[in-house]
Amino acid sequence: MNTDRGGLAGFRLTHRTWTDELGTWSSAVAADGRPGSALSFDPRLVADPATRERLVAAVVSDRRLVQGGVTGLVPVADLVAAQGEVWLLTTEPVSPAVTDLLPQTAGVPRPDAGSAATILVEVAQTLLAVHAAGLAHGALHPGTVVIAPDGSALLAERGLADAIYGRLPAPERDVAAWASLARGLAASWAAASPGAAGLFDRAASTASTHGLAAARDVLLSGGDLLPPGFTTRDRLVETIHRWSSDDLRTGGGQPAPALSAPSAPSAPSAPDEGDIVTLLHPPKNGESHTDDVVMRFGPGVPVETTAVRLWRTGRDSQKTESPAGGLRALGAPARRRRRRTALSSVILALMVVAALLAWLLRSSPAPLEVTAMKVVAPKKAQGCDKAVKVRGVLTTNGSAGEIHYQWKRSDREETIEQTDTVTAGKTSHEVILLWSAKGEGSFRATATLRVLSPLPAGKKLQDRASFTFTC
């Protein structure tokens, strides 16, 4: 069965649909014939305009990552709105995901331990690139890890859940989710290989204590415990090919009871093309488009000063008509010339005063702004018998004022908010977090510093650093 449900911004929605936490996914075909996918968000989740703005920001950041060379993300084609609905369009299919391949399907070879290792290494590599950009996935689980036709692992829905629920990026949540994924694959695809299952469990523990880079290296160094040639993805490619054939043959690969259940939501149909508006290209801040004219407002637009207005008024007032006769012009009364001279002198004096006032106003101190920041943690492992000092170095514009900031420790849910007063003339200010630990063992500690105010308009300042406690 291949039901065409209409067109959407150049995509044709086809037969297969499935639901997740964010809404209803549909398989789709792009205008050039390539397969893709479309997500119709649950209208209740995107009704708030602020939520839509966060979604736009997340998708824009996602596309910048892809443009910057991050290859492990499902590329987003567009984010559109129509008739109260919001749709996300991707240029790669978001199925099958790992969750589709976990159940044993007749006629479809089950992925092996080598397939699991390949997926875990590639997901870790993608997450490291995302975290290096100051972002996070936010909802990593088997349903958002997509297997492409060539067997590579792609991440779907990056940043969408955080945007919808108004959460700050939390890389530590991604790390915990990756460790859970590793243990889940150890119990399923590596169940027949005790050595590989143990390798996955060690990688999961390493991720929790030393981070994803160390966990990835554990997998790469344990190749002798995995099937030969696991990095070629041959087993995954065969599984995907057979799964796709079975999916087409059965009309979507979804169990029949789930599709026919009375409570299952109906597949959304594409809205009228005339009502579709992209959300990714709104007018820039401070711009209003009227026909072909762009009017700019706000900071950065030169303001006509009082001195300039006075100069223009004086210049225009001194325009004279051509004299009717040369003898009459030469014989003008002396008092007229004196009036003009006096008027010019007054205008010149006003110009000087206005210029002086403008200079005084412009030279007054600017409000305090924090323009950059960096968090520095110890490079060596730290013991538990002393307080570890984590430093935050804030760069300012040198003005006086108060800085309101927030520390977040990875071992606590609550944050620590503080306010410091800085004096004029200093362009650097240091804030300190003291962190101590008790108990036995070792764990990876991450300190996140966020500046709450004052910030440049539209800018967000946040940085983090990690170190290891060994008790």
PyMOL commands that set and color helices and strands:
alter all, ss='L'
color gray80, all
select helices_A, chain A and resi 49-67+98-101+113-132+142-144+160-165+171-188+194-210+212-221+223-225+230-232+234-250+256-260+273-275+306-317+326-330+334-362
alter helices_A, ss='H'
color red, helices_A
select strands_A, chain A and resi 7-8+11-19+23-29+35-41+76-82+85-90+145-147+153-155+277-278+287-290+293-296+370-376+388-396+401-409+415-422+428-435+442-453+461-470
alter strands_A, ss='S'
color yellow, strands_A
deselect
rebuild
show_as cartoon
